Amino acid sequence: MKVTVKLFASLGDYLPQGAKRNQIEMEYPPGTTLMDIVEHLKVPRELAHLVLIDGVFVPLEERSTRILAEGEEIAIFPPVAGG
């Protein structure tokens, strides 16, 4: 199945070659979870702060059980600091 993965800010460094504008379409087997993708891209779990699927927030406790579907769009943002 194909999904679009978008990694924002400093997380863009974890995208594989071929990514454009901090996103890439990737192929994964059926049954792939959100955390499978985070681990595949080697994004440290503590840096996957805000996670959205098709614009809907996915709580931390659901990320390892949320199975992805064909065509979904995953957006991952790091923690934001400011002052």
VENTA-V901874 format. One record per residue. N is the residue number from 1. RES is the residue in one small letter. SS is DSSP state (H for helix, E for strand, - for the rest). NEAR is the number of other C-alpha atoms within 12 Angstrom. Layout:
BEGIN
n=N res=RES ss=SS near=NEAR
n=N res=RES ss=SS near=NEAR
END
This chain:
BEGIN
n=1 res=m ss=- near=19
n=2 res=k ss=E near=20
n=3 res=v ss=E near=28
n=4 res=t ss=E near=31
n=5 res=v ss=E near=38
n=6 res=k ss=E near=38
n=7 res=l ss=E near=36
n=8 res=f ss=- near=29
n=9 res=a ss=H near=23
n=10 res=s ss=H near=19
n=11 res=l ss=H near=30
n=12 res=g ss=H near=28
n=13 res=d ss=H near=22
n=14 res=y ss=H near=30
n=15 res=l ss=- near=30
n=16 res=p ss=- near=21
n=17 res=q ss=- near=15
n=18 res=g ss=- near=14
n=19 res=a ss=- near=18
n=20 res=k ss=E near=17
n=21 res=r ss=- near=17
n=22 res=n ss=- near=25
n=23 res=q ss=E near=26
n=24 res=i ss=E near=25
n=25 res=e ss=E near=27
n=26 res=m ss=E near=26
n=27 res=e ss=E near=19
n=28 res=y ss=- near=23
n=29 res=p ss=- near=16
n=30 res=p ss=- near=16
n=31 res=g ss=- near=17
n=32 res=t ss=- near=26
n=33 res=t ss=E near=26
n=34 res=l ss=H near=38
n=35 res=m ss=H near=30
n=36 res=d ss=H near=22
n=37 res=i ss=H near=39
n=38 res=v ss=H near=30
n=39 res=e ss=H near=20
n=40 res=h ss=H near=20
n=41 res=l ss=- near=25
n=42 res=k ss=- near=20
n=43 res=v ss=- near=27
n=44 res=p ss=- near=21
n=45 res=r ss=H near=25
n=46 res=e ss=H near=18
n=47 res=l ss=H near=24
n=48 res=a ss=- near=35
n=49 res=h ss=- near=26
n=50 res=l ss=E near=27
n=51 res=v ss=E near=34
n=52 res=l ss=E near=29
n=53 res=i ss=E near=29
n=54 res=d ss=- near=20
n=55 res=g ss=- near=14
n=56 res=v ss=E near=14
n=57 res=f ss=E near=20
n=58 res=v ss=- near=27
n=59 res=p ss=- near=18
n=60 res=l ss=H near=19
n=61 res=e ss=H near=12
n=62 res=e ss=H near=17
n=63 res=r ss=- near=28
n=64 res=s ss=- near=20
n=65 res=t ss=- near=17
n=66 res=r ss=- near=24
n=67 res=i ss=E near=24
n=68 res=l ss=- near=32
n=69 res=a ss=- near=22
n=70 res=e ss=- near=21
n=71 res=g ss=- near=18
n=72 res=e ss=- near=27
n=73 res=e ss=E near=28
n=74 res=i ss=E near=39
n=75 res=a ss=E near=33
n=76 res=i ss=E near=41
n=77 res=f ss=E near=31
n=78 res=p ss=- near=25
n=79 res=p ss=- near=18
n=80 res=v ss=- near=14
n=81 res=a ss=- near=8
n=82 res=g ss=- near=4
n=83 res=g ss=- near=3
END
